[in-house]
Amino acid sequence: MAKKQTSIPSDKNIIKISIEEAMPDNYLPYAVEVAKDRALPDVRDGLKPVHRRIIYGSYMLKAFPDRPYYKSARIVGDILGKYHPHGDTSVYDAMVILAQDFTTREPLIDGQGNWGSQDGDNAAAMRYTEAKLTPIAMEMIRDIEKGVVNMVDNYSGSEKEPEVLPVRYPNLLVNGAFGIAVGLATNIPPHNLGETIDASIAYIDNPEITTKEIMNYVKGPDLPTGGIIIGKNSLISAYETGEGRVTLRAKTSIERLENGRLGIVITEFPYRRSKAKLLQTISEMTADKKHSKALEAISDIRDESDRTGVRAVIEFKKSIEEDMVDKVLKYLFKRTDLQCNISFNMVALADGKPQTLGLKSILHHYVNYQKEVVTKRTERELMIASKRFHIVEGFIKAIGIMDEIIETIRASKSKKDASKNLMEKFGFTEIQTEAILELMLYRLTGLEIVAFEKEYKELEKEIKRLNKILGSEKELFKVIKKELLEIKEKYAGARKTAVVENDEEAKIDVEELIIEEDIVITMSNEGFIKRIPLKTYNRSNAEVSDIEYREGDFNRYIINSNTKDILMFFTDKGNMYQTKGINIPEFKWKEKGERLDSIIRGLDLNEEKIIAVHSIDNLNENKDFILFTSSGAMKKTEISKFNTNYTKIMALKLKNTEELIDAKYVERDREERFINIKTELGLCFTIKEPKLEVADRNIMSTQVFNLCSKDKVMSVEFTEEFSHKSFNICIDKMGTIKALDESKGGRGINTLTNSSSKILVFSEDGVVYSIPAIMLQNIGQTGINITELWDDINKNNIIDIISVENFKEETSIYFFTKKGMVKKTPLGEFEGEYLSTIGYKFKNEKDILINVQFNKECNEEVILITKKAMCIRFDGDSVNYMGKIASGVTGISLKEDDEVVYASLLKDKKDLNKNIIVKSLKSNEEKVNVSDIKSQNRAGRGKPMMMIVMDDYVKKVEMK
């Protein structure tokens, strides 16, 4: 029974739209909302929404510094219910960060209980801990009741929350920020409160101040855990662009311990690095084969931290001297997070959009925001003062005429009527009238009148001050600076993180850290590599067959090296990978080792194959690399060009299908030798090493010889042996090309040649194929098919083969076509390195070459014979020299059904005594002496040599 097809129900909510249109319209708004509502801080207050809600929620809960602690769960619950509709973990985790003095430079939450540690311990559950705001957190929310920030609806519309906090100091710089949004991330390190305030004031005083000038105030990040920042240039770049990284190092010292031994004492660990994990890593390294040799001097690692501060000790063996301890310390800086990088990616929301901001830009946005906050506060204070001034002014006026006012009030029917009568009779305003009617009778005493007059003067003075602030930006900035300086005086502390300006201090010379030792390195075909000390190797009587490689694998390289030497690995893709000998793991002789691509980052042995390995002890030696490619090209590059800090560099530029097959390391001043070459299809030949110019790494190699696309070089070796000889080259009917003894000839087309000549093979389609004779010298009688030497060659189209030793000779090549065309081309046109080239360009697509003749003589003549037995003889000088791509000139004018069947040159007088024998299909034969053929002008119709009937034609022509 056929399966019943079910129709897909239509859904009008499904919109057909391409993903290219949907992504910007849907995903991008989502990404922006995540950045704004969750992950990125606002440049104005330096807070993410969750942090802002924690501070505001605690403020509304009255968790003030001078009040008792609240349970953390109470604060978290209040914030979840009113402002932050997410999980309680998100709020509590953010609250923990604000409370940790080793994470936040100026903690905003005062926590009681277990709030985590620098060892990576988590805080206790929120039901156990207690919290309240810190005094400096109150500065972030100060004046919020004066309407200085916009209040917006919460998620349910039932409460109001601030869009941003007033923040009376540059919190984004002071406490920094880190977070990941969709397609965006931010990482702003903390800074010193006093320095950022000084920088803000400097910017207010001079908005044109440069980043470098600002750095006279802000020396660099000031991290809660201290440490040492290295590199002023890196800091300048990061502060100018908002992106970059600087080196951070733990604060360490080498001390003589109580037991008399030397030790490394660590008192400040890098920011946001777990102390316990870092010490555990060092401990594990001492047992790791890769590091054990460098760290064998360590005897103990312990954490001595307590309530008084951080202290970790790496103790050394009794016999160890200070210079060795210094080497180990540098090694730990290089290999562990005792020295690491701080990333700058200063992304924040500015003007409602995520922006990457430099130091000056952050100060600019903060100062502008403070102008707005102080202006709004001043306007509100002015409004309140003006209103009170107006009321007090009414009181003073009323007290002077109080009897009349009382009489008027008593005569009024109601409060409303009294208010109306006072305004009409005495000129009071509605606000003044309302205040007078509510005035207590005791306020009419003499002392109260004095108080009103005093308040009047104070209000008058205050209004004048507030108007002055609003009327002058200079006065406004005075207020901002005064308040900033008050915060600095009250809360600023000393810098915790030292800054070393010299960038070079961060660089550690790996050479200093390596313990020098002679080693032997083995590497298998599949890339398993190891090292063993040379002393061990010499004692062990090691045999390669003892190494326990997996089935099918075998050893390819045994290299004498040193732990300080650079190992250069060349791959078939033209790349060079390098590593130090010390980085190769040490194993026992029988063990196969580790895969090289697990040691060198970026190398994939499934994609690249190692073709040569060299151990280099001096990159400034007078030596070169000679590189060989699969297509027959070579390049010489001096060793100094490979001096780089990169693990991977390009050794040479390759063509699409080309591979690097070998890299030889040679003395620069040596004499050139010979090179023995073997190819995949069986060619084996020796060539003289060419004189190569030294070339840069990233350029292509020089073509020395050519191979067809089916063949490639498999191996190259330098040799002192070279055999120069003469031999015959023969191409038979099957297309097999053979090398025969010079005294022998083969069936087919032959030419005598020698090791220094070049072979030119001509085909009837006008293509000339070229190959050095030396490449064919050793193919013997078995030979090789011409289709394996040249691409797109047809073995049935070969018409001649010529050996050329000197292309500079005054020699010409004559081309003869079936349609009666003749061309003379200088031999020099065919000089050069190529596999094939155009020798003749046809005018008629049905035309083909029937003969090619090589001529060294002068005064030669041309003789052509056609299918219809027409013959013409003319002077070779009537044919001018033409280039390779020319079409030639008419040699004989043919009838429509006629074509040339024989073409030759009469090179000297001896040829005039020869006979031409013409045989037809019907066995007619005619013998004509060459001298009897009269010379004519080129392009004539010629003369008949014999009678040809309609169905007969010339089949064979010989000259004897």
Secondary structure, DSSP 8 states (H G I E B T S, - for coil): -----------TT-----HHHHIIIIIHHHHHHHIIIIIS-BTTT---HHHHHHHHHHHHTT--TTS--EEHHHHHHHHHHHT--S-HHHHHHHHHHHH-TTT-SS-SEEEES----TTS-----TTT-EEEE-HHHHHHHTTGGGT-S-EEE-TTSSSEEESS---SS-HHHHH-EEEE-SS-EEEE----HHHHHHHHHHHHH-TT--HHHHTTT--S---TT--EEE-HHHHHHHHHHSEEEEEEE-EEEEEE-TTS-EEEEEEE--TT--HHHHHHHHHHHTTSTTTHHHHTTEEEEEE--BTTB--EEEEE-TT--HHHHHHHHHHHHHHSTTEEEEEEE-EEEETTEEEE--HHHHHHHHHHHHHHHHHHHHHHHHHHHHHHHHHHHHHHHHHHTHHHHHHHHHH-SSHHHHHHHHHHHH---HHHHHHHHT--GGGGSHHHHHHHHHHHHHHHHHHHHHHHHHH-HHHHHHHHHHHHHHHHHHH-----SEEE--GGGG---HHHH----EEEEEEETT-EEEEEEHHHHHHHT--GGGS---TT--EEEEEEEETTSEEEEEETTSEEEEEEGGGS-B--TTS--EEGGGTSTT--TTT--EEEEEEES-TTSSEEEEEEETTSEEEEEEGGGG--S-SEEESSB--TT--EEEEEEEETTS---EEEEEETTS-EEEEE-----B--TTSB-EE-S---TT--EEEEEEES-----EEEEEE-TT-EEEEEETT---SSEEEEEETT-EEEEEETTSEEEEEEGGGGTT-TTT-EEGGGTSTT--GGGEEEEEEES-TTSS-EEEEEETTSEEEEEEGGGG-SS-SEEE----SSTT--EEEEEEE--SS-EEEEEETTSEEEEEEGGGS-B--TT---EESS---TT--EEEEEEE-SGGGGG-EEEEEETTS-EEEEEGGGS-B--TT---EESS---TT--EEEEEE-
